[in-house]
Amino acid sequence: MTSIEVAIAASMELGRIVYPEYIEAAVRVGDDVAILTPDAIITLPIQTFHNYITDWLEAICSL
């Protein structure tokens, strides 16, 4: 997973833009992805993470 993918998932989860340079860490723990930003710790199921990325790519491709 790249910082851009993590930033997309974090942005979608928080409902605001999280830039890749503000991602401090992203770790896969079992069936979850933990994302650390300066002001939040986000834990997502891996399937939700994949769904966010897929939805974002579909939105970009449909433009």
C-alpha positions as CSV (number, residue, x, y, z in Angstrom):
1,M,0.0,0.0,0.0
2,T,1.3,3.4,-0.9
3,S,1.0,6.7,1.0
4,I,-1.4,7.9,-1.7
5,E,-3.7,4.9,-1.2
6,V,-3.6,5.4,2.6
7,A,-4.3,9.1,2.2
8,I,-7.3,8.4,0.0
9,A,-8.7,5.9,2.5
10,A,-8.1,8.2,5.5
11,S,-9.7,11.1,3.6
12,M,-12.8,9.1,2.8
13,E,-13.1,7.8,6.4
14,L,-12.6,11.3,8.0
15,G,-14.7,13.2,5.5
16,R,-11.9,15.7,4.8
17,I,-8.7,15.8,2.8
18,V,-5.7,14.1,4.3
19,Y,-2.5,14.7,2.3
20,P,0.0,11.9,1.8
21,E,2.8,13.8,3.6
22,Y,0.7,13.9,6.8
23,I,0.5,10.1,7.0
24,E,2.8,9.1,9.8
25,A,2.3,5.4,9.6
26,A,0.1,2.7,8.1
27,V,0.2,-0.9,9.3
28,R,-1.7,-3.9,8.4
29,V,-2.7,-5.7,11.6
30,G,-4.5,-9.0,11.0
31,D,-7.6,-8.1,9.0
32,D,-7.4,-4.4,9.7
33,V,-5.4,-1.4,8.5
34,A,-4.3,1.1,11.1
35,I,-3.5,4.6,9.8
36,L,-1.8,7.2,12.0
37,T,-2.1,10.9,11.2
38,P,-1.1,13.9,13.4
39,D,-4.6,14.3,14.7
40,A,-6.3,10.8,14.3
41,I,-5.8,7.1,14.5
42,I,-8.0,5.3,12.0
43,T,-8.6,1.6,12.1
44,L,-10.3,0.1,9.0
45,P,-11.2,-3.5,8.1
46,I,-9.0,-4.4,5.1
47,Q,-12.1,-4.9,2.9
48,T,-13.3,-1.3,3.7
49,F,-9.8,-0.1,2.7
50,H,-10.1,-1.9,-0.6
51,N,-13.6,-0.7,-1.2
52,Y,-12.5,3.0,-0.6
53,I,-9.7,2.6,-3.2
54,T,-11.9,0.8,-5.7
55,D,-14.7,3.5,-5.3
56,W,-12.1,6.3,-5.7
57,L,-10.6,4.7,-8.9
58,E,-14.1,4.1,-10.4
59,A,-15.0,7.8,-9.7
60,I,-11.7,9.0,-11.4
61,C,-12.2,6.7,-14.4
62,S,-15.8,7.9,-15.0
63,L,-14.8,11.6,-15.4
